[in-house]
Amino acid sequence: MSADRGAAEGSRADGRHDDSGHGGGGRGGGELPPLWVEEPAIRPRLPDPIRDAAVRSVLIVAVTLIQAVIAFLCTVAGSWLAFPMVLSSVASTVVATWAVLDVWVTRQVWNQRNGVVSVPSSTARQLRRERRRVRRAARAAERSGTGRIGTGETGSLSRA
């Protein structure tokens, strides 16, 4: 590769790429870096029930804040709407507090039911595996002949 060709493609003499957008070939001279690069998420996505509760909570808190500002402005202006707005703002504050607590409770319940996934392996996954193994062993023992008609001793359906 010659030095002239490397300069035309946006490469420097030391081998590094010049991504300043100046120099090097103009339009069609070389390949441009992609506009969108997918990067893996640092934190995993929230489970659906928690995300639903969080979105609901954010919307309710936003409406409550808007309502409180309108109530304040109505009070400053001396409007007849001030008193009903203040009452509804108090009620909305209670509902917003309930919504935020709902996010917290939903998160706790999710973690309790599904376990918290740790990096190497999940404790909950291991417990589920053990429970599954016990259930399979119980089903296999049940199938092996205890409690079924015609699989026990022959001719001894009743002892009377």
N, C-alpha and C positions, 0 to 999 in steps of 0.2 A: 504494500500500500504506500503510495507516494505522499509526500507532505502536502501537496496541493489538493489531493483528493480528500485527505483527512481534514483539512481546513474547510473544504466545501461541505463536509458532512457534519460540521459542528463539533469536531473533536479537537482537543488541544494536542500539542506536541508531547505532553507528558502522559497522554493516554486518557485523561479525564474528559468527560462530556461537558460541553459548554451549553448550559440550558438557559442562557440569558435572553435568547430570542433574537439577538443581534448578530450580524456577521454570518458566516457559514451558510451560503447557498440560497437564501431567500425561500420562495415558494417551491415546494416539490424537491428541494435539494436533499433532504434527509427525512427520516421518519420522526414525527413529533411525538413527545410522550403523551400517553392517553390522558384525557381530561378527567376521567373518573377511575380511581383505583380502589378496589374493594379491600378493606382492611378488616381483620377479624375483630369482633367486639371484645372489649376488655372484660366487661361483666356480662354474664348471660342474661337473656331476656327474662323479664318478670313473668311468672305464671299468669294465665288469663284472669282468674278470679281477683288476684291482687291488682293487676293492671286495670281491670274494670272498676274496682273500688277506688283506685287512685285517680282515675280520670273523672269519675263521678264526684269525688271529693274536691278536685281542683275546680270543676265547673261550679259547684255549689259555693265554694269559698269566693270565687270570682264574682258571682252574682250577689253574694252577701256584701262584699266590699263596695260594689257599685251601688247597691241599695243604701248602704251607710253613707256614702258620699252624697247621694241624692237627698237623703233625710237631713243631712247637715246643711246642704244648700237651701232646702225648703225652710228649715228652721231659721237660717240667717235672713232669708227673704221675707219671713213672716207669712208664709203661705198656709192656707188651710190644710194642705196636704202633709204638713210637717208631722202632726201627731200620728196619723195612720202609718206614715213611713217609719217613724221611730219604733212604733209597736211591731211592725213587720220586720224591721231590722233586728230587733231583739229576738223575735222568733227565728229569723234566718240564722242568727248567730248560734242559737241552740242546735239547729239542724246542721250547720257547718261543723260544729264541734262533734256532733254525732257521726258525721261523714268521715272526719279525720280519724276518729276512734275506730270506725268500721275498717279503715285501711289497716290499722295496727292489728286489730283482732283477726282480720282475714289473713294477714301475713303470719301471725302466730299459729293459727289453725292449720294453714298450709304447711308450715314447717313441722308442726307436730304430726300431721298425717303422712306427709311424704318424705320427711327427713331432710336434713341439710346435706347437700352433696359436697363432700370434701374433695380435695384435689386427687389423691391417689385412688380412693374408692369410697363409696358411700356406706356409712354405717347402716342406714335404712335399707339399702339394697341387700346387704349381708343378712340383716334380720328377716327381710322378705324371703330370701333364699332359704334360710333355715326353716321358716314357717311353712314354705312350700314343700320342703323335703319331709317335714313331719306330717303334713296333710297327705302327701303321696304315700308315705309309709302306712298311714292309718287306712287309706283307701285300699292299698294292696293287701293289708292284713284282713280287711273286711271281705275282699274278694276271694281270699284264699280258702274260705270254707266256713267261717264262723257266721252264724246268723242267716244262712240261706237254706231253703227247703230242698231236701234231696241231696245235700252235700255232706251231711254228718253221717252218723251211724245208720246203716240200712235197716229198715224195719222197726225203728224205734221212734215213731212220731209222737207217741204219748206213753207215759209210764204207768198209766192207770190200770 
